Amino acid sequence: MKLENRTIYPWVVVALLWVVALLNYMDRQMLSTMRDAMMIDITELESAANFGRLMAIFLWTYGLMSPVAGIIADKISRKWLIVSSLFVWSLVTLLMGYATSFDQLYALRALMGLSEALYIPAGLSLIADFHSNKTRSLAVGIHMTGLYTGQAIGGFGATVAKAYSWEATFHWFGIVGVIYSIILILFLRDKKTVEQPVKTEKPTERIPIFKGLTMLAANVWFWVILLYFATPSLPGWATKNWLPTLFSSNLSIDMAHAGPMSTITIAVSSFIGVILGGILSDKWVQKNIKGRIYTGAIGLGLTIPSLLFLGFGHNLPMIIGGALCFGFGYGMFDANNMPILCQFVSSKYRGTVYGIMNMTGVFAGAFITNLLGKSTDSGTLGTDFAMLSILVFIVLCVQLLFLKPKVANMEES
C-alpha cells in the first residue's frame, strides 16, 4: 500500500494542484475581457490607460509578494499555504462583483495579487518535491496546462458577463474557488506526510532566511536565470493582458468574440507545447545534461516569429497562426523553468529562488502592461508587440551561452 502511495500520490498532487492552477489564472484573466461590460457602470474604465493601471496593480503587488511567498513556502507547510492562498483570492474575486467604483476594484485587484503570489512557489516546489528527475518536467508541464486552461476559461468572462452580468460572473467564479479550498484541506498533503516517518532523534535543520539569498547572489548563473525568466515574461504577460484587445483591434471583431478566440488559441497551443516540451526535456536530460536548456531554447525561438505575426498581422490566418506558434513555444519554455532551476538549486531554497524569479517576471509584466495600455490609446499596440521579439532573441543567445548545469538535479550532486 505504501508503494502504491509513493507511485500514485505524486500524480494525485499534480491533479489537485491542476485545478488550483486553473482557478489561479481564470480569476485573474477574466478581467482582461470584461472592460466593455464594466465601464458602463464604472466610467473610469473607458480609458485604456486606467484599465492598464488596474491590470498592472495586480502585477506590482504580485511581484512584491513573490520573494516573501517563496521564503514562506520553504519555511511552513506548503499545503496550508496553498489552501490559504486559494481561499483568499477566491473571496476577493467574489467581492469584486460588489465593487461600485474604480478605487474599490483597484484595492481588490491589489489584494488578489498579494494572495495569488503565495501559490506558485509553494505549488511548484511541492510538485518538485514529489517527482524525481525522470518525471519532473512532465509533472510541471501538466500542472502548467491548468494555468492555460484557466486562462482560456477566463477569456469567456466577457461572454458570461454579456449573457448575465459582470457582477454575477465575479460572484460565481469566486464561489467555486472557496468551495475547492475545502476540498484541498481533505486531500492535499505535504510530502513528509506521505513518505517520511516523523523523526524525533534529530531536529530538522533550520535555514536562516537570508543565507540562501547571499549565497545565490554570488553566482553568475543566478543572474542569468533571472534574465532568462524575466525577459520572456514581457511577451508572456502582454499576451495574457492585451491579446484579446489586439485580436479585437486587428481583426475588427467584438470583444465578446475576441476574448474567447484569443485565450483559447493560446491555451490549446500552450497545452500541447507544455506536454511535448515536458516529455522531450525529461528524455533529453537523461542523455545530455543541457537537455532542459535546449528544450527551453527551442520554445523561446518559436515565440520570435510569432510575435511578428501577432504584431503586424491584420488577417485571421496570420493572427491565429502567430498565437498558435507563440502558445506552443511558450509552453515548452514554461514547462522547464522549475526543472532548470532544480539543476542549480537544492530543494531547501527552491521556493525562495522561484519567488525571486517570479518577482522579476511579474515586474517585467507590470511594466509591459502599463506600456501597452498607452500603446493601445496611441494606436501602436501591434508594433510594440512585434518589437518584443528583439528582446527575446537577445535573452535566447544569453541563455545558450551562459547556462551550463553540472548535474541533472542539484540534490544528486
Residue, then its C-alpha position, 0 to 999 in steps of 0.5 A: m500500500k505504501l508503494e502504491n502511495r509513493t507511485i500514485y500520490p505524486w500524480v494525485v498532487v499534480a491533479l489537485l494542484w491542476v485545478v488550483a492552477l486553473l482557478n489561479y489564472m481564470d480569476r485573474q484573466m477574466l478581467s482582461t475581457m470584461r472592460d466593455a461590460m464594466m465601464i458602463d457602470i464604472t466610467e473610469l474604465e473607458s480609458a485604456a490607460n486606467f484599465g492598464r493601471l488596474m491590470a498592472i496593480f495586480l502585477w506590482t503587488y504580485g511581484l512584491m509578494s513573490p520573494v516573501a511567498g517563496i521564503i514562506a513556502d520553504k519555511i511552513s507547510r506548503k499545503w496550508l499555504i496553498v489552501s490559504s492562498l486559494f481561499v483568499w483570492s477566491l473571496v476577493t474575486l467574489l467581492m469584486g462583483y460588489a465593487t461600485s467604483f474604480d478605487q474599490l476594484y483597484a484595492l481588490r485587484a491589489l489584494m488578489g495579487l498579494s494572495e495569488a503570489l503565495y501559490i506558485p512557489a509553494g505549488l511548484s516546489l511541492i510538485a518538485d518535491f514529489h517527482s524525481n528527475k525522470t518525471r519532473s518536467l512532465a509533472v510541471g508541464i501538466h500542472m502548467t496546462g491548468l494555468y492555460t486552461g484557466q486562462a482560456i476559461g477566463g477569456f469567456g468572462a466577457t461572454v458570461a458577463k454579456a449573457y448575465s452580468w459582470e457582477a454575477t460572473f465575479h460572484w460565481f467564479g469566486i464561489v467555486g474557488v472557496i468551495y475547492s479550498i475545502i476540498l484541498i484541506l481533505f486531500l492535499r498533503d505535504k510530502k513528509t506526510v506521505e513518505q517520511p516517518v516523523k523523526t524525533e532523534k534529530p531536529t530538522e535543520r533550520i535555514p536562516i532566511f537570508k543565507g540562501l539569498t547571499m549565497l545565490a547572489a554570488n553566482v553568475w548563473f543566478w543572474v542569468i536565470l533571472l534574465y532568462f525568466a524575466t525577459p520572456s515574461l514581457p511577451g508572456w504577460a502582454t499576451k495574457n493582458w492585451l491579446p484579446t484587445l489586439f485580436s479585437s483591434n486587428l481583426s475588427i471583431d467584438m470583444a465578446h468574440a475576441g476574448p474567447m478566440s484569443t485565450i483559447t488559441i493560446a491555451v490549446s497551443s500552450f497545452i500541447g507545447v507544455i506536454l511535448g516540451g515536458i516529455l522531450s526535456d525529461k528524455w533529453v536530460q537523461k542523455n545530455i545534461k543541457g537537455r532542459i536548456y535546449t528544450g527551453a531554447i527551442g520554445l523561446g525561438l518559436t515565440i520570435p516569429s510569432l510575435l511578428f505575426l501577432g504584431f503586424g498581422h491584420n488577417l485571421p490566418m496570420i493572427i491565429g497562426g502567430a498565437l498558435c506558434f507563440g502558445f506552443g513555444y511558450g509552453m515548452f519554455d514554461a514547462n522547464n523553468m522549475p526543472i532548470l532551476c532544480q539543476f542549480v538549486s537544492s530543494k531547501y531554497r527552491g521556493t525562495v529562488y522561484g519567488i525571486m524569479n517570479m518577482t522579476g517576471v511579474f515586474a517585467g509584466a507590470f511594466i509591459t502592461n502599463l506600456l501597452g495600455k498607452s500603446t493601445d490609446s496611441g494606436t501602436l499596440g501591434t508594433d510594440f508587440a512585434m518589437l518584443s521579439i528583439l528582446v527575446f532573441i537577445v535573452l535566447c543567445v544569453q541563455l545558450l551561452f551562459l547556462k551550463p548545469k553540472v548535474a541533472n538535479m542539484e540534490e544528486s550532486 
